[in-house]
Amino acid sequence: MILERISLENFRSHTKAAFSFTPDVNLILGQNTSGKTNLIEAINYLAAGRGLRPGRDSESINHKAEMARIKGIVEDASGEAKSLEVIITRGSVMEIKTPMKKYIVNDVSRRSTDFAGIIKTVLFWPQNMDLVTGSPSLRRRYLDDVLTQTDREYHRTLVSYERGLRQRNKLLEAISENQAHHHQLLFWNQLLIKQGSYITARREEFLEFANRFNFPEEINPGVSYMLFYDKSIISESRLEQYSEAEVAAKATLVGPHRDDFIFKKHEEKDRELVSYGSRGEQRLAILWLKLTEYAYLQEKSGGRPLLLLDDIFSELDHTHREIIFHLLGKQQTIMTITDKHLIPEKYFRLAKVIELD
């Protein structure tokens, strides 16, 4: 799938803007306040149905407006064009309540589960480093972002699980206040066990794929990594085991919403990178994970995903940049940069350059 063009209306710093792209390398050149990352985030909305940053979607609306619109035209391998659109509101337009987000394909409204994943993307940006050092919630979100692109059933199951989890937690709170009884948990227990088992299985499949993946021979930095899946199994016995603690905590204490995974070096399986890895080793592990993600999406979809590179070259040394440069020209790439001199001339000449003020 090729992204031919995108138009933005009241999306973050872009009041009204339009961009067209080549199927090869596209270079977005501008200073840090020019809106480069906002453009990458807009593309992510078209791919995943949500933004890059934590917080409410309404925060992406220009502060002078009530609604933001992102519209893209994509072309599939057969040459067929398709329009994708995301409309974000603050919850009301002209005093009429509206959905906070609306997804549209070829002028027809769609559910988020049928919208996400039409475009497959792999994003490299500086915040990827947080996957090693940040909280487990970031790593769970990462798994969800990868898997919702390749498995619509995963997306539907995840939405159902999260809704069920909220309902079960409300019921646990009511039980703690003697306003409900334990037997009322049965329905939600069964739902979360069924949905949670599917989520766990799909996450495990991806992490097992990652642990079989090595850097391509032409890159071959001489190291390899692995991911340890610290999964939280949800079952009748575990829910029974944590029954009293859950009522006291007013929260569900087991299940994939408490999953995590840990980066390790292959030859040092007991050494976690977050504690023992150097900054360089952690950075290389992220590059490995992103190449893994790229290979996984390609295998599952049968096509090459769109590569998004957001201002990462200033973070990388020469060796790590060469790993990224190795990917250029193999798929559509949209990259942002503040200094064009960070890119070798032979790559710069190949790129369509879009300058932002």
N, C-alpha and C positions, 0 to 999 in steps of 0.2 A: 504494500500500500504506500503510495507516494502522496505527500502533502503538497498540493500545488500552490495554494494560497490561503491566507487567513486574514480576516478583518476583525478589528476590535472596536468596541464602542463603550466608553466609560469604564474600561477595565484598568484598574489601578492608575498608573500615570498616563495611560493612553486614552485620551478623550475620544479621538477618532483616528484610526490608523489602519493601513492595509499593507500586506507584504506578500510577495510571490517568491517561490523557491524553485530551484532546479532539482532534478532527481539525484544530483551528486552532492557536492560540498557547498554549503552556504555559510558565510562568515558574517556574523552580526558584530560590527565594530562600534564601540562607544565607551564613554566614561561610566563610572559606577552609578551615576544618577540618571542615566539616559533611558532606562527602562528595558535593558537587555533581559534580565531575569524575569521581568513581567511577561515578556513575549514567550519565553520558555515555559512559564507557568500556564499561559493561555493554551499552548499546545498540549500541555499535560491535561488540562481540562477536557480537551477534545478526545484525548486518549483514554484517560482514567475516570473522567467525570468529576474530578476534584482537583484542588490546588496542591501546591507543594508545601505550603507552610501550615503549621498548626493554627487553629483558630476558626472562626466562622467564615463561611463563604462570603457573607455580606461585606466582610472587611476588604474584599477584592474590588468592590464597587468604588469608583471615583467618588470622593467625599461630596461632590457637588451634584451627584445624580442619585436616582432611586433604583436604577436598573443597569446591569452590565450585560453586554451581548458579545459572544465569541462565535464566529462562524468560519468554518473551514471547508475547502473543497479538496477532496482526495480522489485518487485514481487507483483502481485495483490493477492486478496483473493483466487483465483482459482489456484494459483501456477504458473501462466503465467509470464514469464520474459519479461521485456521491457527495452530498452536502451534509455536514455535521454542524450542529448548533447547540450551544449551551447558553441559557438565559438565567441570570442570577438576579434576584430581587431582595429587597430588605424585608419582604413579607407583605408589602402593600404597594400598589401603584394607583394613584388617584383615589385613595381611600378605599380601594377594593382589595380584599385579601387575595393573595396569589401564592402559588408554591414558591419556596425559596430558590429552588433550582428546577429548570425545565430542560429536558433533553429532546432534541428534534433531529430526525434523520430524513432527508429528502422531504422536508416540510411536514412530516408526520411525527407527532409526539411519541416518545418511547420511554420505557422504564429505564432506570439507571443500569439494571442488570443486562438489558439488551443493547445498551449504548457503549458501555466500557469495553475496551478491547477491540473495537473495530480497527483502530490504529494501534499497532504494537510499538512501544517505545522503550528504549534503555537510556536512562538519564545518568550522566556523570556530573556531579557538582560538588563544591567544597563541603557541604553538609553531609555527604556520604561518610565522612570520617566518624560521624556520630554513631554509625552502625557498630563500630568497634567499642567505643567508649561511652555511648549514651545509654539511656534506659531501655529495658526490655520492650516497652511499648513501641519504640522506634523500629526494633527488629521485627516485631509482629506486624507492624504496618508495612514494612518492606515485603515480607512474605505475602501479605494480602495483595499488595500492588502487583507483584509478579504473577500470582496465581489467578487473579481476576481477569488478567489479560488473555489467559489461555483456557479458562474453564468457567463457562457461564454458570454451571451448576454450583461451583465453589462460591461464586459471587452471591447467588440466590441463597445458598445455605448460610453464608456468613451473615447476610442481612437478617435472615430468620433467627439465627443463633443470637445475634446482638439484641434483637427485640425481645426474645424469650429471656435472655439474661436480665434485661432491665425489669421485666415483669416478675421474675423470680426474686430479684433483690428487693423489690417493693413488698413482695409477700413475706420475705424473711424479716423485713422491718416490722410488718404488721404482726407477725408471730412473736417477735421480741416484745411487743407492746400488748400482748394478749388479745389482739384483735383478729387473729386468724389461727388456724390449727395446722399442724404438720402435714396432715393427710392431703391438704390442698396443694402441696408441693408436687404430688405425683405426676400430674400432667406436664408440668414444666421440667421435672426431672427427666421424663421420657423424651421430651422434645430436645433438651440440651444434650442428652446422651447420643441420640441419633444424629443430630446436626454436628455436634462436637467430634464424633468419631470420623465423620467425613472430612472435616477440616484438618484434623490431625493426620489422617492418611495422605491427603494431598500435600501438606507441608512436609511430611516425611519423605514423600516421593521426590520433591524438589531438592531437599537437603541431601538425599542419597545421590541424586544426579550431580550435585555440586562436589561431593566427595569423590566422585569418579573423574572429575574434570581437572585437567592440568593445563598450564600455559601452553599455547601452540609452540611447536618446535622452533619456528622461525623467531619467536620471542625468547623463550627458554631462559628465564632469569636465574635458573638453578635452584629454585625453592618451590615448595608446594604447600598448600594449606588444606585444612579440613574444618568442618563445622560440626560441633556437638549439639545435638537436638535435646535440649532440656525441656521435655514435654510434660504437660500436666494432664494426665489421663482423667477423663470423666467417665464414671461408671456408677452403678447402683451401690457397690460396696464402698467406693471412695466417698460418695455423697453421704452414706450412712456413717462412715468413719468421722467425717467432719461436721456432722449434723449440729451438734451443740455449739461448736465454734462458729459456724455460719450464722446461727441465730444471734450469738453474742456480737459478731462483727457486722451483722445486717448485710452480708454480702456473700456471694458464691465464691468459695475458696479454691475450687478445682475446675479445670477445663482449659481449652485452648486460649482463653482470654488471659491466661497466666503463663503461657508458653514463653520460651526464650531459646536462643541459640548462641553458641560461644565460638569465637574464632581461635583456632589452634594451628601450630605448625605441624605438618605431617610427621616429621621425624621427632617431634617433641610433644607427644600427645597429652602430656600432663601439664604443659605450660600454656597458659591462656595469654593471648596477645594483649588483652587489656591491661594485664598486670606486668607481664615480662617482655612484651614486644617493644622495640624501639618505634619511634614515629615513622621511620622509613619502612619498617616491617608492616606496621599497621596500614600505611598507605598502599603498599604493594598487595596486601590482603584484600583491600577494597577493589583494586584494579582486577585482581583475580575473580572476586565475586561478581563484578560487573561483566567480565568476559563470560563467566558461567551463565549469568542471566541472559546475555545475548545468545549464547549457544542453545539454551533451554527454549527461549522464545522461538528461535529459528526452527528447532526440531519440532516443536508442538504446532507451529503455524504453517510450516513449509515455505516461509518467506523470510526475508531479512528485515528486522525491526528498524524503525527510524532511530538514529543515534542523536541524542541531545547532549551537547557538551557545554556546560555553563561555567565559563570563567575558571577553568581548572588548571590552565597551563602555568599560571603564576604560583600554583601550589606544588608543582612537580619539578623534579630535577630532569637533566637531559635524558637519562636512561628511562625514566617513567614516561616522559613525553613521547619517546620513540615507540613505546608500547601502544599509546593512543594513536600516533600517526600511522601505525601499521593497519589500523582499522579504516582509515580514510580511503574513499574511493570504492569501497565494497558495498555500500548501501547509501541511502540518503542520509546526510549528516547536516545538522544545524548547530553551529557552535558560536558562542559569544566570547569576546575577548576585548581587553582594553588597549593592548599594545600589539600591533601586527608583527612586530619584530620577534615575538615569541614563536612565530610559525615560520619554518624554513620557506624560502622563496619558491621552491618547487611545489609545495602544497598551496601556498598563497595564490600562485598563478592559476591553479585549478578551480579556485573557489569563486562563487558569486559573492561579491562584497556588498553588504547593506550597512550604510553608516547611519547611526542614530545621533541626534544632537544632544 
